[in-house]
């Protein structure tokens, strides 16, 4: 009986899964999570602004930027110690966060900016445009070592080289990026 139910559920979810293969989950999306072995774990979960969903027995699971299949495997892996065998987990996109035309990317600027803080800029804006929004740098800014932190990655942006025409870095910001403008060193 259990295998028939599993087969029927897989057949029903197959078309939806094919459409979701290339989609990357984003904060604000709502996921439908089903665990066949324990119906009390079934739920709709809102992806938090930090890109995670909280699930009993699995904890806080990072999902933003990942495919549905990857998230499904991660949740099953995290739940496995609580079951005799790895549970059958199905994840689907229940709702995609609606984005308005006025809804922009939230970018955070800290350090030696004239006006550090949170900025909402148009999607597709570059680092230079965000820096212009802040009003520029303080006199103590190390403009050759600006960092852009995105998820677990750190990118370096050299404003001095771009201003001198020696480099072109049209790096576009994404929502959630943190731009850190460090303080100059003594002989910098």
N, C-alpha and C positions, 0 to 999 in steps of 0.2 A: 504494500500500500504506500509506504514511504517513498519507494523508488518511482512509482507512478506519479505521485504528487510532485516529486522533484522534476521528472520529465515534463509534466504539464507546465509547471512554473517556468522551466527553461524555455519551452516553446513559446510561451506567452511573452517572455522578456527578450527573446532573440531579436525581433525587429527593433525594439527600443535600444538594445545594446549595440546594434550595428550603427545606429545613428549617433550614438554617444562615443564611439571609438575615438574620434578625432577631437572631441570637445574637451577642454581643460576646465576643471572646476574653478570657480571664483568665489570670493567672499560675497555673501548675500544670496547665493544659490541655496536651494533646499534639496537635500538628498533624501531618498527613501531607502532605508536600510532594513533588510530582511535576513534573519538568521533562522534557518529551517529547524535547527535542533532546539531552539528556545524562543518561543513566540514573545516572551516578555521583553526580549531585546529589540523587537521590531519597532521602528519609529521613523518619524520624519525629523531630520536634523538640519537646522540652519547653520550654514558655514559662517563662522564668526569673522569679524574684521581682521583677526590675526591669521585667518586661513585654516582654522581648525574646527573639528566637531568633537563634542564630548560624548562618550558612550560608556555605559556601565560595563565593567570588566575589561574594557579596552583602554580606558583613559582618554586623554586628549590626543586626537589623531590629526596630523597635518594633512590637509587634502587639497588646498589651493594650488593650482598649477599642475595638478596631476590628472591623469585620465581616470575614468570610472573603474576600469579594470585594475589599475594599480591600487586604487583606494580599496577596492573589494579584497584584493590579496592582502593588503596591509591589515585590514580589520580582521580577516580570518586568521592571520598570523598572530595578532595580538590576543585574540580570543582563544586560540588553541590550547594554552595551558589550563584553561578552565573546563575543557571537555576531554572525553576519552580519546577522540580523534578530531582532526581538524574540522571545524564546523563548515557547513555550506552557507556562504554569505553572498547575498545579492544586493548590489547597490545600483540605484537608478537616479536620474535627475527628475525630481518631482516638480521643481519650478526653477526657472532661470531668473536671476535678479534683473528686474527691468532697469534699463539705463535711459535716463532722459537726455535730451540734447543738451540741456543745461548742466547735466551731471558731469563733472570733470574728474581728473585724477587728483587724489590727495597726496601731496608731497610735503615732507617735513624737512626744514632747513635749520641746522643748528651750528653753533660755533661762532666764528668771526664774520657773520653776515650783518649788514646794517640793521636788518629787522628780521631776526630769526623767528621761526614759528611754522605753523601749518598753512599751506597754500593750496588752493584748489585751482588747478590750471586745466586748460583744454587738453583733451586726449591728443597725443602727437606732439606736445610741447617738448622742446629740447632743454638741456641743462642750462644753456645760456639764457633762455627765456625765463626760466625759474629764477636764476640769479638776478636777472634784471627786475623781476617782481619784488625781490627782497630789498632792492635799493642799492645793491652792490656790496662791497666789503668794508670792514673796519680797517684802520691803518695797521692792525696787527695780523691780518689774514695771510696765511701761507697759500697763495693762490695757485702755486704749482703742484700742490699735494691735496687737492680737493678729492674727497671720497664720496662715492655713491654706493650706498648699501642697499642691496635688493635681495630679500630672502636671506640665504646663507652666503651670498656672493658679495665681494667688494670690488668696485671698479674705481680706477683713478682717473681724474680729469685735471688736465694741466691748462688752466685758464691763461697763463702767461704765454704759452706756446700758441694757443688759439688767437689771442689778441695780437701777437706778433706776426700772424699769418704763417707760422711754421707748421701748424697742425690744424687739421679740420676734424673736429669731433662732434658730429651732429647727433650724439647719443640722445635718444628720446627717453623721457622719464615715464615711469609706470606708477600707477597708484600704489602707495605704500612705500615708495622710495624714500630713503633718508639721505639727505645731502649734508655731509659734515665738512665744514671749513675749519681746518686746524689753525692753531696759533703759530706764528713764525717762530723759528728758533733764533738763537742769539745772532748768528752771522748769516742769516738767510735773507 
